[in-house]
Amino acid sequence: MSKPVSVSVIIPAYNESRYIRRTVTAVWAIPEVNEVLVVDDGSTDDTALLATQAGARVIKLAQNSGKGGALTRGVAVSTGTVLLFLDGDLGSSAGHARQLLLPILAQQADMTIAKLPLTGKKAGFGLVKGLARAGIRYFTALQVQAPLSGQRALTKTVANKLIPLASGYGVEVGLTIKVARWGYRILEIAVPITHAETGRDLAGFKHRGRQFIHVAKELWRCFWRYKVKARKRM
């Protein structure tokens, strides 16, 4: 007998006290959700307390391990047969993530990726996104419009094969490449989710600089894994 379908939401969060209560509350309003896990990645603010008050099951990490480490922990302790990865800063817009779940529940896809609306706010120059798109296309021939989107739904079967996830900001690129190369079905969906964006200030450029480095490192690991090692086995 197959296991009944259930949905676990996994929210990695680091110092998200400004948004986490509204994010968790909105997620609980999704009728298919059975469990909300907030993995507090070594926060120094009230993220864990506010998430608990909103009804989430909170997993506290002793120190900051990065988004990939937090998601890996969340996958390991989750109970659902379908998982929904969401960022902690979505606020009330997190409820729209139901649109990511429905194709998975209908067995129309193995992983869905949210394409977020343009906000009109000036951010970076698209270098990180361009690198991520090019890397995914190189390794999988897949054209992805939202390669860095952290808002995703996937089956627990797929998620279990992915962990441990890449550390840092390369996590989404790495998991997309793996899922595509394994032959699973990936579907991008336009979803009206919003989150806190970095602007064209010093902090924003530092953030995108770290993103670029992390994505480049993950693509190098993929090159070594899928190209160099493959040649050595020939």
N, C-alpha and C positions, 0 to 999 in steps of 0.2 A: 504494500500500500504506500503510495507517495505521501510525502509530508505535506500537510496543509499549507497553503500560501500565507505568508505573513510578511510584514514590512518593518524593517528597522531603519531609522534615520540616524546617520552618524555625522556629528558636527564637531570637527576639530576646532578648538577655540583657544586663542591666546590673547588675554587682556581685551575681551569683547564685552565688558560690562555695559557699554553704551547700547548695545543692540541685542544681546543674547536672550533677554527675557521675551522681547517681541518676536524674535526668530523662533524660539521654542513654542511659544503660544500659537503662532501661525501654523507651525508644522503639525501640532496636535489637532488642528482643525481639519486636516486632510483625513477623510473617513477611512482610508485603507491603512493608515499608520497604526502599528501595534506597539512600537517601542521607539523612544527617542533617547539616543545616547549622546551626551556631550563629553568629549574627551578634552579635559582642561590641561592644556599643554604647558604646565608650569606657570600659570598666570600669577601676577602679583596684585591683581585687583579682585573685585567681587564676582568675577565670572562664574565660578563654581556655585556660590551661594544663590545668585540670581537664577541660574539654570535650574538648580534644585527647586527653588520656589515656583518656577514655571512648570514643574512636573517632569523634568528630564532625569534620567539616570546618569549621574555624573561619575566619570572615571578620571581621577586626578593622577597625573604623571608627576613624579618627584622633580623632574627638571625638563626644560624645554627640549623636545626631541625633533621638532620640525613637523610640518604637515604630514609628510609621509609616515613618520613614526606614529603620530597620533591616529591617523587613519588605519594603520596596521593594527594598532591596539584595539580600535573600535571594531574592525572586522572580526578579530579573534574572539571578542566577548559578545558580539551581537547574536541574537537568536532568530532573526528573520531569514526567510528564504529569498527575499528580495531586499536589496540595500539601496538607500538613497544617501549620497554624499552631498552635504550642503555646507557652505561657509557660514561662520557665525554672525556675519555682519549684514545679513539679508533683511532683517527686521520683518515687518508684516508682509513683504513681498514673497517670503518663503512659502506661503500657501500655494503660490502658482506652480510650485515644483510637482504638484500632482500630475501635471501634464507630462512629466518625465516618467512617472510610474506606469501610466496606463498602457503604453506599448509593451513594457516588460510583462505586466500582468496578463496582457492579451497574447503573449508569446510571439510578438511581432518583431522583437529586437532582444539582443542580449545585453546591450549597453546603450543608454541614451545620453546625449550631451546637450546641455542648454546653450542656446545662442541668445545672448542677452541683448536688449535693445540699445541703440546708440543714445547717449545722454546729451550729446552736444557739448559736453565739457572737454576742453583740451587736455589731453593726457600726454602720452609719449608719442613717438614717431613711428610706431609699428614695427620696430626692429626685432623685439622679442617674439611677437606674434608671427612675424615673417620667418624667423629662424625656425620656430616650432612647426609651422606649416610645412616648410621645405623639408625639415627632417622627417616628419611623419610621411610625407609624400615619397621621399627617397626610400624609406624602409618598407613601405606598405602599398604604395601607389594610390593611397587614399587621400582625397581632397577634403580637408577638414577646415571649416570656417571658424570654429571656436576652439582652437587647440589647447588653450590655457584655461578653459572653463572648469571650475571646480564643482559645478553643479551637475551631478551625474546620477543615474540610476543603473543598477546592474544586478544580475542574479548572484546569489551567494556562491554558487558553483564557480562562476568566473572570478569573483573576488578572492576566493580561497586559493586559486591558482596564482593570483597576482602578488600576494603578500610573501615576504615583506616588500612594501612599496618603496620606491626611490625616495631619498630624503630631499629636503629643500623644495625649490620651485620647479624642479624637473619632474615632479610626481605625475602630473597629468599627461605630459608628453610620453613618459615611459610606459604608463599603463595603456595609453591609446595604441602605441606601437605593438605592445604585447597582444592586446585583445584582437587587433586587426590581423596580425600574423598568425594567430591561432585559428583564424577563420570565423570568428564570432560576428554576428550582425550588429553594426553600429548605426545609430540613427541620431541625427542632429535635429533639435526641435527649437523653434523660436518661442521663448518663454519670457513674459514681462517681469522678470526678476531684476531687482536693482541691489547694488551694494555700494559700500564706501569705496570711492575711487581715489587714486593718487593723482595729483595734478602735475603741472610743469614747474614745480619748485625743486629746491635742492633735495628735500626728502623723497620726492617722487622720482627724481632721476637716480638717486642712490638705490631706491627699491627696484627700479627697472634694470639697473646695472647688475644687481645681485640675481635677478631673474634671468638675465641674459647668460650670466656665467653658469648658473645652475642648469639651465636648459642645454647649453653647449656641452657641459660635462655629461649629462644624461645621454645626449646624442653620441658623444664619443664612446660611452659605455656600450651603446647599441651597436655602433660600428665595430667595436672589438668583438662583441658577442655574436653578431650575425654575419659579419664579413670576414674578419681576421680568423676567428676560430673555425669558421666554415671552410676556409681555404686550407687550414692546417689539417682538417679531417679528410680532405680529398687525396 
